[in-house]
Amino acid sequence: MKLYRFALRRDDGSNALESAMSLVDPAAAWPVVGQIANDARATEGRVFVTDEDENVVIMIGVASARALLGRARKKLDSASIPPLPIAV
């Protein structure tokens, strides 16, 4: 398992949210990205996911994540997505 960091960056470059969790691989981060995008107050900004080596493994706009993952979200069991600590 690797540690992955999640950040919701506003268009001005500031972080609206930062979180981290251990995941098996980057693909396991997509449900978390979807949760972050759906919880975001506005459609502006981007969700960044970086690995332990600080490589960006996922970067997607909030609106795109909502559109892309909206269909997949119906298939996910929301109980399987752990809650995120929110830092502003």
N, C-alpha and C positions, 0 to 999 in steps of 0.2 A: 504494500500500500504506500502511496505517496501523498504528500501534503499538497493540496491545491488551494490557491488563494483566489478569492472572488472579489471583484471591485465593480461598483456601478459608478462610472465617471460621468459627470455632467459635461455639457459642451464647453464650459469655461475651464475645464481641466481639474476641478475639485472632485473629490470622492464623496458621493452621497452615501455609500455603504461599503464596508470592508468586512470580509469574513474569510475563514479558512476551515477546511475539513480534509480528512484523510479519505481517499478514494482509491479504488482498484486501478482505474485508468481514466483518461480524459473523457471517454464516452459516458462515464457515470456522472459527469458534471452537468450534462444537459438538463436533467430535471431541476437541478438547482438554478441553472441559468433561467429556465422558464419561470420558476418561482420568483426570482429577483425581478425579471421583466414584468411579470404580472403585478408585483407589489409596488413597482415604481410609480410615483405620483404623476409623472409626465412621460411623454413618448420620446423626449429628447434624451440623449446620452447613450453610452455604450456599456455593455457588460464585458469585462475582461476576466479571463481565467488564466492564471500562471501556475507553472509547476514549481517544484523545489529549486530548480536551477534558474528560476525567473524567466523561463521561456514562455511566451504567450502561446497557449494551446487553443484558446477560443477567444474570439473578439466578434461581437455581434451587436448591432444597434437594438435598442429596446423595442422599437416598433417591429423590426424584422423578427426578433425573437418571439414576440407575441404572435405574429402571423404564422411563423414556422412551427412553433411549438403548441399553438392553440389547438390544432387538430390532434396532435400526439397527446396533449394533456388529458383528453377525454379517456384515453386508454390507460393512463397511469393511475395507480392507486395513490391518492394524495396522502394517505397515511404512511406510505413508504418514504416520503420525502421529509427528512428531518428539518425541524425549524431552524432558521438562521438567526444568529445574534445580529442585531442591527446596531450599527455605529454611525453616527452622523457627524 
